């Protein structure tokens, strides 16, 4: 390449000025085109590496996280349903305990309280 430049400069100095200018312009355009090609190749390589090294793993992580989130939401919904069932059971038991207490309180007012088998069984429990 150095000999080409020296040749171009000598041709310009020794009389081939117009030809030298055209040759210089052609060499400049060729170098610019090569530089653009190298830059484009570097850009493509950088983009490919970015996609392979960063974007694709992030996509995979995002997909896995979305799957885990869906599973967690499902578990949460199941937990809420179970909690609702338990709350209903507690309410039922609370009502039954209230009814039992009311019945126990009425035992003493019963005419047969002295020989009441229910009263005798309750004494064993308490």
C-alpha positions in Angstrom: 0.0 0.0 0.0 2.9 2.4 0.8 4.3 1.9 -2.7 0.9 2.7 -4.2 0.8 6.0 -2.3 4.4 6.9 -3.3 3.5 6.0 -6.9 0.4 8.2 -6.8 2.3 11.1 -5.4 5.2 10.8 -7.9 2.6 10.6 -10.8 1.0 13.7 -9.5 4.3 15.5 -9.2 5.6 14.4 -12.5 2.6 15.4 -14.5 -0.2 13.0 -14.1 -2.1 15.3 -11.8 -5.6 14.6 -13.0 -5.0 10.9 -13.2 -3.4 11.0 -9.7 -6.5 12.8 -8.3 -8.8 10.3 -9.9 -6.7 7.4 -8.5 -6.6 9.0 -5.1 -10.4 9.4 -5.1 -10.9 5.8 -6.2 -8.5 4.6 -3.4 -10.3 6.7 -0.9 -13.7 5.4 -1.9 -12.4 1.8 -1.8 -11.0 2.3 1.7 -14.2 3.9 2.8 -16.2 1.0 1.4 -13.9 -1.5 3.2 -14.2 0.4 6.4 -18.0 0.5 6.1 -18.0 -3.3 5.5 -15.7 -3.9 8.5 -17.9 -1.7 10.7 -21.1 -3.5 9.5 -19.5 -6.9 10.1 -18.4 -5.7 13.6 -22.0 -4.5 14.3 -23.5 -7.8 13.2 -21.0 -9.7 15.3 -21.7 -7.5 18.3 -25.5 -7.9 17.8 -25.2 -11.6 17.5 -23.1 -11.9 20.6 -25.5 -9.6 22.5 -28.4 -11.8 21.5 -26.7 -15.0 22.4 -25.0 -13.9 25.6 -27.6 -11.5 27.1 -31.0 -11.4 25.4 -31.6 -15.1 25.0 -30.7 -16.0 28.6 -32.9 -13.2 29.8 -35.8 -14.5 27.7 -35.3 -17.9 29.1 -35.2 -16.5 32.7 -38.3 -14.5 32.0 -40.1 -17.5 30.7 -39.1 -19.5 33.8 -40.1 -16.7 36.1 -43.5 -16.4 34.4 -44.0 -20.1 34.9 -43.1 -19.9 38.6 -45.4 -16.9 38.9 -48.3 -18.8 37.3 -47.6 -21.7 39.7 -47.5 -19.4 42.7 -50.7 -17.8 41.7 -52.3 -21.2 41.4 -51.0 -22.2 44.8 -52.3 -18.9 46.3 -55.8 -19.5 44.8 -55.8 -23.0 46.3 -54.7 -21.6 49.6 -57.4 -19.0 49.5 -60.0 -21.7 48.7 -58.7 -23.9 51.6 -58.8 -20.9 53.9 -62.4 -20.1 52.9 -63.3 -23.8 53.6 -61.6 -23.6 57.0 -63.3 -20.4 57.9 -66.7 -21.9 57.0 -65.9 -25.0 59.2 -64.8 -22.7 62.1 -68.1 -20.8 61.8 -70.1 -24.0 61.8 -68.2 -25.3 64.9 -68.7 -21.9 66.6 -72.4 -22.1 66.1 -72.5 -25.7 67.3 -70.6 -24.8 70.4 -73.0 -22.0 71.1 -76.0 -24.3 70.7 -74.3 -26.9 73.0 -73.6 -24.3 75.7 -77.2 -23.1 75.5 -78.4 -26.7 75.9 -76.0 -27.3 78.9 -77.2 -24.2 80.6 -80.8 -25.5 80.3 -80.0 -28.8 82.0 -80.3 -27.4 85.5 -83.8 -26.1 84.7 -84.9 -29.5 83.5 -87.4 -31.5 85.8 -85.3 -34.6 85.2 -81.9 -33.0 85.9 -81.2 -35.4 88.8 -81.2 -38.5 86.6 -80.2 -36.9 83.3 -77.7 -39.2 81.5 -76.4 -36.3 79.4 -75.5 -34.4 82.6 -73.7 -37.4 84.0 -71.6 -37.8 80.7 -70.8 -34.1 80.7 -69.5 -34.3 84.3 -67.1 -37.0 83.2 -65.7 -34.8 80.4 -65.3 -31.7 82.5 
